[in-house]
Amino acid sequence: MTTFLQATIAGLSLASIYALLALGFVIIYKAMQVVSFAHPAVMLFGAYMVSWFAVDLGVPFVLAVVLGALATALLGYLSERIAIRPMIGKPLFSIAIVTIGLDVVIRTPINNLIGLDIRGVGSPWGFNSWTVGGANLPHRSVAMIVTALVITLLLFLFFRYTRVGLAMRATAMDQEVALAQGINVGRIFALAWMMAGAMAAVAGMFAASDLAGLSASTYIVGIKALPAIVVGGLDSINGAVVGALVVGLAEAYTATYQSSAAPWLGSNFSQVVPYVVLLAVLLIRPYGLFGSAEVERV
């Protein structure tokens, strides 16, 4: 039971990171009907900025996270205005290819800045933990889960009760009707990229706050979040959260039990589990658990 509880804690921690990233994917998709393949690189940029503020400049950690999120939101704004906005009206496939180019443009200089050394992000949690039911509950895991819950709740309130949130929902449903109602659709596009960038920075900070630290391979975390949105449904906020939970828990349980239950699968099989879950869900529900059946895939 203790082993199961420990695996569940690890799964919820992973799901928190995947949820923050998946929400960014979905917000951009709902606004523009485009999957941003640059999102993992944006996450890496955000994690580096938090590390730069907290470690290199000595800024207090919380302030460093805020500044890192703002810097990454600015990167999202510039990406949308410079690379994506001129492509409006072009085939969605072309826009998706542009986001792949953005990924390379953002990731290459950040990898050079990170170099071969492992960087920290100045997180205050260290390796401290509580003991719950015989399992270790790291302070870092609690911070990750609580932060993801708070951000998800704030997003729900934002989309449901604010004028800007309602404008974003209207734009997601029909851009032409939104324009006819006086909504500045271009501003909505930019806001979507900024919000996604800020959340990616927080996710990247959490991903880089474990033993592995911040390195070029932190980028892989962002890649593994992509199955979460496909599992949940590309256009569903709720689906992004559920998809992140499914993928995170499946990965953690596999990492815990696979070596004894199916050792012939080899070590680190858990790293491919998100894609196994992705394939399994797509075979049953091609548009994801909560996605709309009429969604056009890119």
For each residue, the residues with C-beta under 8 A, 3 or more apart:
1: 4 5 133 134
2: 5 6 133 134 135
3: 6 7 256
4: 1 7 8 256
5: 1 2 8 9 132 133 134 135
6: 2 3 9 10 135 136 256
7: 3 4 10 11 252 253 255 256 257
8: 4 5 11 12 249 252
9: 5 6 12 13 135 136 137 138 141
10: 6 7 13 14 141 252 255 256
11: 7 8 14 15 245 248 249 250 251 252 253
12: 8 9 15 16 141 145 245 248 249
13: 9 10 16 17 138 140 141 144 145 248
14: 10 11 17 18 247 248 249 251 252
15: 11 12 18 19 148 244 245 247 248 249
16: 12 13 19 20 144 145 147 148 206 244 248
17: 13 14 20 21 144 148 203 206 207 221 225 248
18: 14 15 21 22 224 225 228 243 244 247 248
19: 15 16 22 23 148 152 228 240 241 244 245
20: 16 17 23 24 147 148 151 199 200 202 203 206
21: 17 18 24 25 39 40 43 199 200 203 221 222 225 228 244
22: 18 19 25 26 225 228 229 232 240 241 243 244
23: 19 20 26 27 151 152 155 196 199 237 240 241
24: 20 21 27 28 36 39 42 195 196 197 199 200 203
25: 21 22 28 29 35 36 39 196 225 226 229 234 240
26: 22 23 29 30 229 232 234 235 236 237 239 240
27: 23 24 30 31 168 192 195 196 237
28: 24 25 31 32 34 35 36 39 192 193 196
29: 25 26 32 33 34 35 36 229 234 235
30: 26 27 168 172 192 235 237
31: 27 28 168 171 172 188 189 192
32: 28 29 84 95 189 192
33: 29 92 296 298
34: 28 29 84 92 95 96 99 298
35: 25 28 29 96 99 229 234 298
36: 24 25 28 29 39 42 99 102 193 196
37: 40 96 99 100 102 103
38: 41 42 79 99 100 102 103 106
39: 21 24 25 28 36 42 43 196 200 222 225
40: 21 37 43 44 103 107 219 220 221 222 223 225 226
41: 38 44 45 102 103 104 106 107 110 219 222
42: 24 36 38 39 45 46 72 75 76 79 106 196 197 200 201 222
43: 21 39 40 46 47 200 201 203 204 207 218 219 221 222
44: 40 41 47 48 106 107 110 111 204 216 218 219 222
45: 41 42 48 49 71 72 75 106 110 201 204
46: 42 43 49 50 68 69 71 72 197 198 200 201 202 203 204 205
47: 43 44 50 51 68 121 201 204 205 207 208 214 218
48: 44 45 51 52 110 113 114 119 204 214
49: 45 46 52 53 67 68 71 72 201
50: 46 47 53 54 64 65 67 68 121 122 201 204 205 208
51: 47 48 54 55 56 119 120 121 122 208 214
52: 48 49 55 56 57 68
53: 49 50 56 57 59 63 64 67 68
54: 50 51 57 58 59 60 61 64 65 120 121 122
55: 51 52 58 119 120 121 122
56: 51 52 53
57: 52 53 54 64
58: 54 55
59: 53 54 63 64 67
60: 54 63 64
61: 54 64 65 122 123 124
62: 65 66
63: 53 59 60 66 67
64: 50 53 54 57 59 60 61 67 68 121 122
65: 50 54 61 62 68 69 201 202 205
66: 62 63 69 70
67: 49 50 53 59 63 64 70 71
68: 46 47 49 50 52 53 64 65 71 72 201 205
69: 46 65 66 72 73 197 198 199 201 202
70: 66 67 73 74 198
71: 45 46 49 67 68 74 75 201
72: 42 45 46 49 68 69 75 76 197 198 200 201
73: 69 70 76 77 194 195 197 198 201
74: 70 71 77 78 194 197
75: 42 45 71 72 78 79 106 197
76: 42 72 73 79 80 193 194 195 196 197 198
77: 73 74 80 81 190 193 194 197
78: 74 75 81 82
79: 38 42 75 76 82 83 84 102 106 193
80: 76 77 83 84 85 189 190 192 193
81: 77 78 84 85 190
82: 78 79 85 86
83: 79 80 86 87 98 99 101 102
84: 32 34 79 80 81 87 88 95 98 99 189 193
85: 80 81 82 88 186 189
86: 82 83
87: 83 84 90 94 95 98
88: 84 85 189
89:
90: 87 94 95
91: 94 95
92: 33 34 95 96 296 298
93: 96 97 298
94: 87 90 91 97 98
95: 32 34 84 87 90 91 92 98 99 298
96: 34 35 37 92 93 99 100 298
97: 93 94 100 101
98: 83 84 87 94 95 101 102
99: 34 35 36 37 38 83 84 95 96 102 103
100: 37 38 96 97 103 104
101: 83 97 98 104 105
102: 36 37 38 41 79 83 98 99 105 106
103: 37 38 40 41 99 100 106 107
104: 41 100 101 107 108
105: 101 102 108
106: 38 41 42 44 45 75 79 102 103 109 110
107: 40 41 44 103 104 110 111 219
108: 104 105 111 112
109: 106 112 113
110: 41 44 45 48 106 107 113 114
111: 44 107 108 114 216
112: 108 109 115
113: 48 109 110
114: 48 110 111 117 119 214 215 216
115: 112
116:
117: 114 215
118: 212 213 214 215
119: 48 51 55 114 208 213 214 215
120: 51 54 55 123 208 209 213 214
121: 47 50 51 54 55 64 205 208 209 213 214
122: 50 51 54 55 61 64
123: 61 120 126 140 205 209
124: 61
125: 128 138 139 140 143 209
126: 123 139
127: 138
128: 125 138 139
129: 136 137 138 139
130: 136 137 139 142
131: 134 135 136 137
132: 5 135 137
133: 1 2 5
134: 1 2 5 131
135: 2 5 6 9 131 132
136: 6 9 129 130 131
137: 9 129 130 131 132 141 142
138: 9 13 125 127 128 129 141 142
139: 125 126 128 129 130 142 143
140: 13 123 125 143 144 206 209 210
141: 9 10 12 13 137 138 144 145
142: 130 137 138 139 145 146
143: 125 139 140 146 147 206
144: 13 16 17 140 141 147 148 206
145: 12 13 16 141 142 148 149
146: 142 143 149 150
147: 16 20 143 144 150 151 202 206
148: 15 16 17 19 20 144 145 151 152
149: 145 146 152 153
150: 146 147 153 154
151: 20 23 147 148 154 155 199 202
152: 19 23 148 149 155 156 241
153: 149 150 156 157
154: 150 151 157 158
155: 23 151 152 158 159 237
156: 152 153 159 160 237
157: 153 154 160 161 162
158: 154 155 161 162 164 165
159: 155 156 162 165 166 168 169 237
160: 156 157 165
161: 157 158 165
162: 157 158 159 165 166
163: 166 167
164: 158 167 168 191
165: 158 159 160 161 162 168 169
166: 159 162 163 169 170
167: 163 164 170 171 178 183 188
168: 27 30 31 159 164 165 171 172 188 191 192
169: 159 165 166 172 173
170: 166 167 173 174 177 178 181 183
171: 31 167 168 174 175 178 183 185 188
172: 30 31 168 169 235
173: 169 170 177 178
174: 170 171 177 178
175: 171 178 179 185
176: 179 180
177: 170 173 174 180 181
178: 167 170 171 173 174 175 181 183 185 188
179: 175 176 182 183 185
180: 176 177
181: 170 177 178
182: 179
183: 167 170 171 178 179 188
184: 187 188
185: 171 175 178 179 188 189
186: 85 189 190
187: 184 190 191
188: 31 167 168 171 178 183 184 185 191 192
189: 31 32 80 84 85 88 185 186 192 193
190: 77 80 81 186 187 193 194
191: 164 168 187 188 194 195
192: 27 28 30 31 32 80 168 188 189 195 196
193: 28 36 76 77 79 80 84 189 190 196 197
194: 73 74 76 77 190 191 197 198
195: 24 27 73 76 191 192 198 199
196: 23 24 25 27 28 36 39 42 76 192 193 199 200
197: 24 42 46 69 72 73 74 75 76 77 193 194 200 201
198: 46 69 70 72 73 76 194 195 201 202
199: 20 21 23 24 69 151 195 196 202 203
200: 20 21 24 39 42 43 46 72 196 197 203 204 222
201: 42 43 45 46 47 49 50 65 68 69 71 72 73 197 198 204 205
202: 20 46 65 69 147 151 198 199 205 206
203: 17 20 21 24 43 46 199 200 206 207 221 222 225
204: 43 44 45 46 47 48 50 200 201 207 208 218 221 222
205: 46 47 50 65 68 121 123 201 202 208 209
206: 16 17 20 140 143 144 147 202 203 209
207: 17 43 47 203 204 210 218 221
208: 47 50 51 119 120 121 204 205 212 213 214 218
209: 120 121 123 125 140 205 206
210: 140 207 213
211:
212: 118 208 215 217 218
213: 118 119 120 121 208 210
214: 47 48 51 114 118 119 120 121 208 218
215: 114 117 118 119 212 218
216: 44 111 114 219
217: 212 220
218: 43 44 47 204 207 208 212 214 215 221 222
219: 40 41 43 44 107 216 222 223
220: 40 217 223 224 271
221: 17 21 40 43 203 204 207 218 224 225
222: 21 39 40 41 42 43 44 200 203 204 218 219 225 226
223: 40 219 220 226
224: 18 220 221 227 228 247 251 271 274
225: 17 18 21 22 25 39 40 203 221 222 228 229 244 247
226: 25 40 222 223 229 230
227: 224 230 231 243 247 274 275 277 278
228: 18 19 21 22 224 225 231 232 240 243 244 246 247 248 274
229: 22 25 26 29 35 225 226 232 233 234 239 240 243 288
230: 226 227 233 234 243 278 281 282 288
231: 227 228 239 242 243 246 247 277 278 281 288 289
232: 22 26 228 229 236 238 239 240 241 242 243 244 246 288 289 290 291
233: 229 230 236 239 240 243 287 288 289 290 291 292 295
234: 25 26 29 35 229 230 287 288 291 295 297
235: 26 29 30 172 239 291 292 295
236: 26 232 233 239 240 288 290 291 292
237: 23 26 27 30 155 156 159 240 241
238: 232 241 242 290
239: 26 229 231 232 233 235 236 242 243 288 289 290 291
240: 19 22 23 25 26 228 229 232 233 236 237 243 244
241: 19 22 23 152 232 237 238 244 245
242: 231 232 238 239 245 246 289 290
243: 18 22 227 228 229 230 231 232 233 239 240 246 247 288 289
244: 15 16 18 19 21 22 225 228 232 240 241 247 248
245: 11 12 15 19 241 242 248 249
246: 228 231 232 242 243 249 250 277 289
247: 14 15 18 224 225 227 228 231 243 244 250 251 273 274 277 278
248: 11 12 13 14 15 16 17 18 228 244 245 251 252
249: 8 11 12 14 15 245 246 252 253
250: 11 246 247 253 254 273 274 276 277
251: 11 14 224 247 248 254 255 270 271 273 274
252: 7 8 10 11 14 248 249 255 256 270
253: 7 11 249 250 256 257
254: 250 251 257 258 269 270 273
255: 7 10 251 252 258 270
256: 3 4 6 7 10 252 253
257: 7 253 254 260 261
258: 254 255 261 262 263 265 269 270
259: 263 267
260: 257 263
261: 257 258
262: 258 265 269
263: 258 259 260 266
264:
265: 258 262 269
266: 263 269
267: 259
268: 271
269: 254 258 262 265 266 272 273
270: 251 252 254 255 258 273
271: 220 224 251 268
272: 269 275 276
273: 247 250 251 254 269 270 276 277
274: 224 227 228 247 250 251 277 278
275: 227 272 278 279
276: 250 272 273 279 280
277: 227 231 246 247 250 273 274 280 281
278: 227 230 231 247 274 275 281 282
279: 275 276 282 283
280: 276 277 283 284
281: 230 231 277 278 284 285 288 289
282: 230 278 279 285 286 288
283: 279 280 286
284: 280 281
285: 281 282 288 289 291
286: 282 283
287: 233 234 291 292 293 295
288: 229 230 231 232 233 234 236 239 243 281 282 285 291
289: 231 232 233 239 242 243 246 281 285
290: 232 233 236 238 239 242
291: 232 233 234 235 236 239 285 287 288 295
292: 233 235 236 287 295
293: 287
294:
295: 233 234 235 287 291 292
296: 33 92
297: 234
298: 33 34 35 92 93 95 96
